[in-house]
Amino acid sequence: MKENKVIAYSFLLAFILWFLPFVLRLFVVEIPQMDILLLEEKFPQIENSAIHETINLLSAGDKLGAFWAIFKNNLKGCVINSTGGVFFGLGTLFNLVFNGFFSADMFASSYRNGMSIPAIL
């Protein structure tokens, strides 16, 4: 029974560590709109990013290629979270906070561009 409480508290703590930056970004921190094409002009190295690769693959109609590009990118996050235990959870903690912050950014950007909340969820 005690193990179940520890697991439940761990999940609650992980959710809070994700949710706090999510709320902070959504309601407090304002990030200016960025156009991916303008970013490419200023930072040519962005061509190698997963975002650029996915956009190019989807523009070419290659949904399977886009899936694998996203999968490879997400696999990196899984490795960071998995190895977080080796470093006393610091990698996992950073990843939770980072994902919470940028999840809110994607949520806010989608909403500003006319997507409904049910469609986003």
Secondary structure as GFF3:
##gff-version 3
##sequence-region A 1 121
A	DSSP	alpha_helix	2	27	.	.	.	ID=ss1
A	DSSP	alpha_helix	36	42	.	.	.	ID=ss2
A	DSSP	three_ten_helix	44	48	.	.	.	ID=ss3
A	DSSP	alpha_helix	50	59	.	.	.	ID=ss4
A	DSSP	alpha_helix	63	83	.	.	.	ID=ss5
A	DSSP	alpha_helix	90	112	.	.	.	ID=ss6
A	DSSP	alpha_helix	117	120	.	.	.	ID=ss7
###
